[in-house]
């Protein structure tokens, strides 16, 4: 029996996670800790409560209904003690302002496939399909489940894209190769020490897996987050170009993804720290410059954005 992961979002009519109109399914849990992560609710493998303090009217319903005593009123405001929360979801049912939501829902394989199949007509008309994302969808404890989902979608004629950091045992990637049309493969930082600093792990496994996927003829879109003060330099772009060419990586396209801070507010809602003082948005002229650097080296399909 495949272990059932938690899904924290199913985004319909997505146009930024692959070709055409897609349904993007976001899995919870990730072994990386990217400093700029815009979905912090994706990082843990368990359900958790998101508390949007700015939406709260201090009606007190959550205080009365929480059996764990995780909520209290102090100086006219709700105080939420996350250490007592079991993510049971009772408070979300009683919160009339939607200040509380649960990140994480379980689906059987069949239920998830059924949900994705609802929009098959739009996939067929637009050249789209389903993208499995995260978190890190390729986490080892998810693989039986992920393989079943991929197989059933493939049997139903649905295009499958996998959005991955590549930080996984290669055998996990190989398991789903027969079903996957394209891997949206991130290269975040090339320098190994900087990779540890900003992402929390070494990048050797990520780069080795990319070479293996390319050697096996996998469809690859290389995705590069560009963050001012982190990797928005000619040297970084040159090192990526050199790696791709030296290792004969067969990239169908390259996507340059400018950093944004849209997810900043989520951190406070999860009692997490956000290091926005160490990052900033790259200007459009710089993104165009990086795009031209790839094009000058023979990369024919280079896009800014997803």
N, C-alpha and C positions, 0 to 999 in steps of 0.2 A: 504494500500500500504506500503510495507516494505521500510524503509529508506535505501537509497543506500550508503554504506560506500565507502571510497576510498581504492583501492588496490595499493600497491606500488611495488609489484613484484610478478611475477608468475614464479617460478623456476621449470623448467622441469628436468626430470631425476635425481631427488634428491635421495640420498641414506643415508642421515643423519637425516631425520625427520620421522622415522618409518620404517616399514618392506618393503623390496623389492624396486622396482623403483617407485618413487612417484612424483606427481606434488604438490609442496608446494605453497600455495596461502597466501600471506602476507597482512594482513589488517592494515590500519593505525589507530592509536589511542591507547593509553595505559594509565591506571590510575596510573601505577607505574613509578618510576624514578630510576631504577637500575643504580648504579654508573658505572657499567661495560657494560652497554647496547651497543651491537655492531651494532645495527640498529637504530641510533638516529632519522633517518627519519621516523621511525615508531611511534614516541611518540605522535605527534599531530594528531588531527582528521581531519585536513584540508590539502589541497594541499599546497606544498611549493617548492620553487626553491632551487636546489642544485647547487652551483657555485664552480667548481673546478679551483681555481686560477692558479694552475700549468699547466693547459692545455691551458690557455688563451694566445693568441698572440697579444692582444690589436688591433684587426682589426677595432674595433669601430662600427661594425654593430649593436650590442645590444644597444649602446648609441643612434643611429639614430632611431631605431625601437621602443624603449620603450616609450609609451605615458605617463607613470607615472613619468618619469624622475628619475628612480631608478638607472641608470647607468651613470657614468661620467668617464672621463680620468683625472687622477691626477698624475703628475710626471711620465708619460709614462706607467701608469698601470690603468686598469679598477678598479674603486671603485664602489661597489654594496651597495646601501642603502636598506636593507631588509625592513625597515619600510614603504617604498613606494611601495613595490612589491605587486601586486595582484595575482601573480601566473597565469597570463593569458597564458603564454607559448609562446608568440610571439618571444621572444629572443632566445628560444631554437630552433625554426625553422630556425633561421638565423645564428646560431653559427656553423661554419664549423669544429671546432676542438672538438665539443661535450664537451665544458667546462661547459655547462649549461644543466640541465635536471630537469624535473618536477617529484617530488615524489607524486604520487596520481593520479589514473585514475578510473573513474566510469565504472562499468559494470552492465548491468541488470542481474538478476539471470540467465535467460536463456543463455545469452552470456557467463557468467562465467562458467556455467555447460558445455556448448558446447566446450569451450576452454579446460576444464579439460578432457572431453571425447575423445579428439583427440588421447590420448595416452593409451586408455583403453587396447589395445592389450598387451602393455608392463606391465601394472598392472597385467593382467591375467597370463602372462608368468613368472612373478617374485614374485608373491604374494604381490604386492604393491597396490597403490591406491592414494588417495588424502589426503593431510594434510592441514588443515586450521590453520594458524599461525598468528603472528602479530609482533608488537603491541600486543594487547589483543583481540583476536577474540570474546571472550565472553562478550565484553562491551555491556551493556544493550541496547544502542541505535542501535546496530547492529542486535539484536536477531531475529526479524522477517525475515530479509534478510538471516541470517545464517541458520535459521531453514529451510527456503525454499531451500537453496542450498543443505543442508544435505539430505533433503527428496528426492530431485530429483536425486542426486547422488546415494542414497540408492536404489531408484526405478530402476536405471540403473545398479545395481549390482556392484557398486564401493565401495571398502573399504574406510572408513573415519576415519582418526585420527584427534584429536583436540589437538593442542599445546597450553597449557594454564598455566597461573600463579595461576588460581583458585580464583583470587580476583574478585568475582562477586556474585550477589544474586544466591542462590542455585537453584531457580526456572528457571534460565537461563540454567543451566547445565541439569536440569531434562527435559527441553523441547526437547533437542536433544538426550537424552539417547537412544531412540529406533533406532536411525540411526547410532550411533557412535560405532566403533569397539574398539578403544583404546583412552584414554586420556593420552597425554604426559604431565605429571603433575610435575611442578617445585616445589622443596623445596629449597629455596635459602639460608635462614638463619633461625636458630631455635630460638635464643634469641630475644624476642619481641623488646627490645630497640635497639639492633643492626639492626634488621629488619627495624625499622623506620629510623635509621641513614643511612643505605646503600640503602634502597629501597623506603623510603618515607612514608610507611604505616605500620600499625600493621599487624601481621600475623595470628591473631586468626581466621578471616574469612576463610583464605586459608586452615588452618589445619582442621577446622570444615567441610568445603566442601569436603576435601579429605576423611574424615571419612564417610560422607554421601554417597559419590560415591562408596566407598568400600562396605558399607553396602548394597547398591543396586546392587552389582555384576558387576559394570562397569569394563571394561578392563583398567588396569592402568600400565603405565611405569613411574616409579619415576625417575625424572631427577634432578641431583644435580650439579649445577655449582660450581666448586672448584677454589677459588681465593686466592692466597697467600696474606697474610696480612689482609684478611677478614674472611675466614671461613675454611682455610686449616689446621685444627687441629684435633687431635684425639677426643678431647672433643666434637667438633661439630658433627663429624661422629657418635660418641657414642650416642649423643642426638637424632639424626635422627633414628638410629637403634632402640633405646628404644621406640621412638614414634610409629614407624611402628609396632613393635611387641606388645607393650602394647595395641594398638588400633586395632590389628588384621587386618592391612591393607593388602589386597590381591594384592600385587604387582607382576605382571608377570615378570618384570625385573627391574633392577636398572641401570641407566646410569650415570656415573661420567663424567662430562663435564669440562675438564681443560680450564681455562680462556685463552683467546688470545686477542691481541690488533689489530686484522686485521681491525676493524672498526674505528680505531683511526682517520684516515684521514678524515672520514665523518664529524667529529665534526667541524673542521675548515671550511669545505664547507657549513655548516649550521649555522656558527657563534655561535657555542655552545662550552662550556668549557669541557675538558676531564681531569679527575683526575687520570692520569696514575701514578703519584708519590705515590698514596696510594694503588696500586695494582701491582702484578707481576704474572708471569706464574709459576705454580707449576711444580717441576721437576718430571720426569716420575717415579722415584723410590717412590716418595710420593704417586702418583696416584695408583701405584701397592699396596702400603701398605694399602691405604683406601679400595681398592678392596678386599684385603684379610680380612679386618675387617668385611665386609659384609658377605663374604663367610663363615667365621668362625662362624657366627651367623645363618647359615642355608639358606642364600639367594643364590639360585642356579644359577641364571642368572644375572651376574653383568658384565657390559661392561664399558670400558673406551672409551668415545666418544659417538656420537649419534647413 
